[in-house]
Amino acid sequence: MATSRALAEASPATARRGQHPGIALTVIAATQLMVVLDITIVNIALPHIQQALGFNTTELSWVINAYTLTFGGLLLLGGRAGDILGRRRVFMVGVLVFSLASLLGGVAQSSAWLLAARALQGLGGAIASPTALALIATNFKEGPERNRAFGVFSAVAGAGGAIGLLLGGMLTSWLSWRWVFFVNVPIGIAIALLAPLYINESERHPGRFDLTGAFTATAGMVSLVYGFIRASDHGWTDAVTLTAFSLALALLAGFLFNERRVPQPITPLHLFRDRNRSGAYALMLCVTATMFSIFFFITLFVQEILGFSPLRAGFAFLPISVAIIAAAQFAARNQLRWGPKPFLVTGSLLVLAGVAWATQIDIDSTYVGGILGPTLLFGFGMGSIFVPVMLTAVSHVAPHETGAATGMLNTTQQVGGSLGLSILVTVFGTASRNEARQQAGAFLRQATPQQLAQFRATGRLPAPYSSQVLVHGIASAFQMGLVFAALAATIAVFVIKVGRLPAPPAVSPSGSGA
């Protein structure tokens, strides 16, 4: 009798779960959108943040890096936590941590306060993001239903960066830079309230947390990215630069040694034995290295060279968002018909073509003539890649390792973005310094006494000389981005051999209930 009463009392909540897949997918996708767009939503607000909190130029770059590096470095641990403690439970914790950190960032009164909040945001994102992807396998049946869910998730993940630029411009122009953080708070609270009502919990798999692996991976990547950023300002022979690279090498080697030794690593290395899965991880690393860099440097070009306002700069990225969403939906609907391979190849070649076109940018380029075409090609390419690369990465993975597999995919995305941007910023800095010397010579030969006096006082070249330096640096960065895009295309064509859609992970759609 008591059992019947308990079941009757539990039935309303139980009925909600699994009966409203659209709401469940909305909750999961909204979380991924919130986490992903936070990487770029802050970009357009950076000048306002710098003025309000007194950042210098070097410190300001860590407003982005504190988030992406913590996020990317702890994703593996976040995926493992979902396997051990239950994905829905961990998902909710991550969302609440992210929301709290956003609130703290919005009310920050100092640079140190904001950087601490950004790192805490990264922690929340690292907990929520891999479990969000794994919850799709838990809550949607194998086949077309799960493929459609992956399509929505992929479109949101792919377009999140561009949407962040648009939303950041709107919030900064209409309200305040603080609202790029505040906007996450009500969304996060709503997600935390809806998740237990509409999302099924997964089975819990007993295990241990590999804290040594998490620390060495995170610290190693932070040191590596810092080395590249330091090299852009101080050169490759700088003592601190060399120390950072040496420390990164030691920490990452320690990470690999630890993962081979511990019984329950955050990154089971045998996941890389599958050729297609390893290829998917490498492909994601290369295309996101290109994507983050495209967003960063195009934003710089449209604001500094074309003179776009923050709001107009945000709208300039709307076409790429539409292209990513449209291509991702098309790829999701046709996975069973053609399999992942054609989309991976076509998408990577479109990305390559888009970046090659972008390398032709010069000081006379317009938005329509020099920016719109490359970004559309890039958007269609990225949208074509996201769904099949996710399906390839999680196929044939044991249920208890789904979190680790998805965490690794998310990690390659964030690490690829951080490393790619740091490498391209290094190329940008070197090319800009070389071009500045040439432009300074031309300026000094033609400058008036008044212009010379101003140059000696500020150390800055006037337009159009300064614009030429900036554009030359951007074009050089895109040339390095072309290398990443070519690697991605090579992996898609020659490494990944998957034909028809492989079987998704054998995870029960109903999970374990409450």
MODADA-V760297 format. One line per field, one symbol per residue. ss: DSSP state (h for helix, s for strand, l for the rest). psi: psi as a letter, one per 40 degrees, with the letter a starting at -180 (. if undefined). burial: + if it has 9 or more other ideal C-beta (glycine too) atoms within 8 Angstrom, else -. Layout:
ss=???
psi=???
burial=???
This chain:
ss=lhhhhhhhhhhhhhhhllllhhhhhhhhhhhhhhhhhlllllhhhhhhhhhhhlllhhhhhhhhhhhhhhhhhhhhhhhhhhhhhlhhhhhhhhhhhhhhhhhhhhllllhhhhhhhhhhhhhhhhhhhhhhhhhhhhhllllhhhhhhhhhhhhhhhhhhhhhhhhhhhhhhhllllhhhhhhhhhhhhhhhhhhhhllslllllllllhhhhhhhhhhhhhhhhhhhhhhhhllllhhhhhhhhhhhhhhhhhhhhhhhlllllllhhhhhlhhhhhhhhhhhhhhhhhhhhhhhhhhhhhhlllllhhhhhhllhhhhhhhhhhhhhhhhlhhhhlhhhhhhhhhhhhhhhhhhhllllllllhhhhhhhhhhhhhhhhhhhhhhhhhhhhllllhhhhhhhhhhhhhhhhhhhhhhhhhhhhhhhhhhhhhhhhhhhhhhhhllhhhhhhhhhhllllllhhhhhhhhhhhhhhhhhhhhhhhhhhhhhhhlllllllllllllllllsl
psi=dddddddddeddddddheegddddddddddddddddeededdddedddddddefiidddddedddddddddddeddddddddddehddddddddddddddddddddeheiddddddddddddddddddddddddddddehihadddddddddddddddedddddddddddddddciddeedddddddddddddddedehiiiihhiaihgdddddddddddddddddddddddeieehdddddddddddddddddddddddidgidgheededhdddddddddddddddddddddddddddddddefiidddddddeddddddddddddddddedddeidddddddddddddddddddeeiaeeiidddedddddddddddddddddddddddeifhideeddddddddddddddddddddddddddddddddddddddddddddeiiddddddddddehiiiedddddddddddddddddddddddddddddddhehcihihiighhdeaeb.
burial=---------+--++-+++--+-+++-++++++++++++++++++++-+++--+-+---++++++++++++++++++++++++++-+++++++++++++++++++++-+--+-++++++++++++++++++++++++++++----++++++++++++++++++++++++++++----+++++++++-+++-++-+++++++++-+--+-++--++-+++++++++++++++++-----+--++-++-++-+++-+++-++--+--+++-+-+----+++++++++++++++++++++++++++++++-+-++++++++++++++++++++++++++---+++-+++++++++++++++++++---+-+--++++++++++++++++++++++++++-+-+-++++++++++++++++++++++++++++++++--++--++-++---+---++-++-----++--++++++++++++++++++-+++++++++--++-+---+-++-+-+-++--
